[in-house]
């Protein structure tokens, strides 16, 4: 199912931090890394999968499960008006977007590991990927979600706690407040299949505690944001060293995600509707302009609660340290 010489998984981090080089180096260090298909075109996703295959190492691909219910147009329009007061005219965003789900499923066939987040994939997609030789993982954030996911026949679960950085994979965005630790979630999630625990892991002691509690492996993302091979923006790298606190916010995408607090989360977080991915598309020009000028106050600084433990260096060295080998 999940056979690693070092039981550390590098989480998929959409939007830039996940790179082929990061995934390859994780595998060469004995762990496993996931490419992030989210937001990418099918062509870009296929190129990354081909490059990872060519490296001859095990790797994974993470795919967003789309919510095809359109966002509330009035809610999005109100948020757009608020943003435009400070940032000028913004293009009207699409109210629904499946992120090329069907095309990415075809690309994923035969990838050694395929994980899903943001909900339950179609049962026939799980069966098809498994028939093609892929090990399939479904992300869950509660015991109830785990029980629902198990009915779809995955090979493993990713149990993501509220302490994890970036988007929560919750099936109930309106009810997510970011509470709960990985240890607590692992205690209550059924273990009829292997469980990969995620959230709040920044040290070897954190990893060991989750393994001792029954996790098959531990997934970490924030710990690798400063890795040499990560595609993390310079402003994001700098912010990780500034002692900021994290908050759970919908300000950037309309879906709850844990990030370092900045001016944007403070100014817009209280008003952001539950409207993913419409809000993601709405704020994209703002974030792109801020990134170009190195403004950490207007970009999404995804980070988990253990961000203070993140250190720069080669990804393999970071992975070995988390696995207790350094």
N, C-alpha and C positions, 0 to 999 in steps of 0.2 A: 504493500500500500504506500507507505511513506518511509523510505529507507535512506537515512542520512547518517553519515559518520559523525556529524555534529548537528544536534537537533535544533538548529536555528534557521528560521525562514525569514528572508528579507521581504517585507510586505510590498505589495504593489502600491506605487505612489504616483497617481495620475497627475498630469500637468507639468511634467518635466523631470522630477527627481529620479524616477526609475529609468535606467538606461540599460542597453545591452551589456555594456562593460560592467555595470554593477551586478547584474544577474550572473554573468559568466564568472566574475571573481568570487561571488558567494558560493557557487558550485565548486570551484577549484579549491575553496577552503573547507569543503566538506558539508556545506549547508545547501540551501535551495533559495533561489531568487525568482520573483515573479515580475514579468513584464506587465505594464499597465495599458490595457487597450482603451480605457476610458478617454473620450474626447478625440482620439486619433481617427484618421480616415482608415478605411480598410486597407488601402495601399500601404500606408505607413505601418500599420499593424503587421501586415504580411512581410514587409521588409525586416522588421525587428525579429519576427519569428524565424525568418530564414537565416538571419545573422546569428541568432542564438543556436539554431540547429547546426550551423556550420562550425560552431565552436566545439561541438561534440560533447556537450555537458547536459545534465538534466536541468530543466527550467520549467517555469510555469507561466501561464497567461491568465490575467484577471479580466473578467468581462462584467460590465454593468448590466443588471437586469432592468429593462425599461419599464417605467410607469407610463402607460400610454394614455392615461386620463389627462386631458388638457388642464393646465393651471387656470385658476380663476382670472379672467381677463381684467376685471375691475381691480382686484388686489395688485396685480402686476402693474397696471397703469398708475395706481396711487404711489407705488414704490418708485416707479420710473420718474414721476413728477418730483418726488423728494430728492432723488439722486441728481436730477437735472438742475436743481437749484444751485448745487455746488459744482457740478461737473459739466454743465452745458448739455446740448442736445445729444440724445442717445437713440440708436436705431431700435425700432420695435422688435422685440425678440419673439421667436417662435414659442407657442404655448405648449407644444409637445414635441418630443424628439426621441427616437428610439436608439440613437447612437450607433446606427448601422448594426443592430443586434444580429440579424440573420447572416449578414456577410461575415461578421466576426466569429460566429459559430462555425461557419465553414472553414475559416482560417485555423480555428482552434483544433479541428479534428486531428488527432494523433499527437498533439502537443503533450509532452509527458504528464504535466499537471495543469488542470484548468480549474480556476475558482470563479465563483459568482458572488456578487454583492449587490445590495439594494433590494433583495427580494428573492423569490423562488423562481428558478428558470423552468421552462416547460419540462415535464417529465420525459417527453420524447427526446429533448435535447440532451438530458443527462444520459439516457440510455444510448443515444447515438454516439456520444463522445466516449462512453465506456467501451462500446463495441469497436471504436476506432483505436482503442489502446490507451486512452487518456485516463488518468486518475482524477476524479471529479470531487471538488470540495465546494461546499455551500457555506457562506458566512451567516452566522446567527448571533443575536445579541441578548437573547433571553432563553430560558428553558422551553417556553412555549414555542418559540420560533424553531428551536432545535427539534422538537417533536414533529412539527410540521415538515421541516426539511428532510428528516429521516424517511418520511413516506415517499420521497422522490428518488430514493435509492442512491445517494451519494456514497463515495468511498470514504469520505472524512468530512468533518465539520471544522470551520474556523470559528471559534468562540471569541467574539470581539467585545471587550468590556468598554464601558464609557470613558475610561482613562486613555484610550487609544487616540492618536492624533489623526487629523483629517476627517473625512466623512464617516459617520456611523453607518453601518450596514443595516440599521434598524428597519423592520417592516412597518413600524409605527412612528414616523417622523414627528408627529404632533405630540406624542407622549414621551419623547426622548429628552432626558435632562442631563445626560452624561454621568450619572451616578453609577456606582457599582464597580468593583475591581475584578480583575481577571481571576483571582483566586476564588472570589465569591461565585462568579459565573461558572467556573470549572466545577465547583462543588455540586452545582444543581443541574448541569447539562447532562442528559443521558449519554452514556459512553458505549453504545452498541457498535460504534465505529470509532476509529481514531479521532482525537480532538486536538487541534492546534490552538493553543491559547494565545490571545493577543491583547495588549493594552498595558501600559505602564511599565514596560520592561526596558531598563536602561543599564543594568549591571548583571554580572554573572550570578550574583545572589538572587536577583529577580527571576532569572531564567531557571535556576536550580529549584527555587521554591515552587514554580509552576510544574516542573517536571516531577518533583516529589509529590505534588498534589494530583498527579495522574495524567498530565498533558503528554501527548506523544511527541510534540515539538512546540516551540515557542516562536511566534511571529513578532518581529520588531520592524518598525519603519523609521521612527524618529531617530533612533540610534544610528541610522545610516545616512541621515540628511547631510552630515558634514563629511561623508566619505569622499575620497578623491574622485571616485568614479560616478558619483551622483550628479544629476543635472540640476541640483538646487541652485536657485538664483543667488547672486552675491548678497543682495539685501536680506534675503531670508537667512543665509548663513550667518551674517552679522547679527541679526536679531536674536538668533538662538543663543548668543553669548552675552546678552544684555540683561539677563535676570528677569525677564518679563513673566507674568503669570499667563496661564491658559484660560480660555473661555470657550463655551459651546455656543456657536453662532450660526444663524442662517443668512447673515448679511451678504455673503458673497455668492451663494448658489441657491438659496431657498431650501436647503436641506441642512439638518444639523451636522456641524463639523467642529472638531476641537482645533483651536488655533491660538497662537500667541496673541494676546490682546494688543490692539493698536487703535489708532484714531477711527478707522473705518468700522471696526466692530463696535466701538462705543457710540458712534454717531448713528449707525444704521441698524445695528442688531435688534434693537427693540421694535423696529418697524418692518423688518423683512418678513414677507409672507412665506407660508409653506408653498413654494411654487418652483420646485426643481423640475426640469432644468431651465425654465424660463428666466429665473433670476441669474443663473450662471451665464446665460447668453447676454443678459442685460448689463451685467457688470464687467463682462470680458473686455470692452474697450477701456474702461477705467483702469482695470488691473494691468492691461498691456502697457498703457501710457505710464503708469506708476513704475512698472518694472524697468521700462526703458530709461527712466530718470533715476533709478535706484532709490525710490521712495518706499520705505518699508511700512509706512503708515496707511497705504492704500492698496496693499496686495494681501492675498490670503497666505498667512504664515502658519500653515498647518503644523501642528506639533502636539505630541502627547504629554502627559503629566510628568514623564521622566526626562524631559528635554534637557534639563540641566546636566544630565550625565553624558550627553552626546559629546563625542570628541572627534576631531579631524584625523584623517589617516587613510591608508588603504582599506578597502572593504573587507578583504580577507583577514586583515589584522583585527578589525573591529569584530568580525564574526567570531574569530577564535577567542577573543577576549570575553565576549558574551557567553561562549560555550565553556568558559573556565579553563581555557588552554594556555592562556598567557599570564 
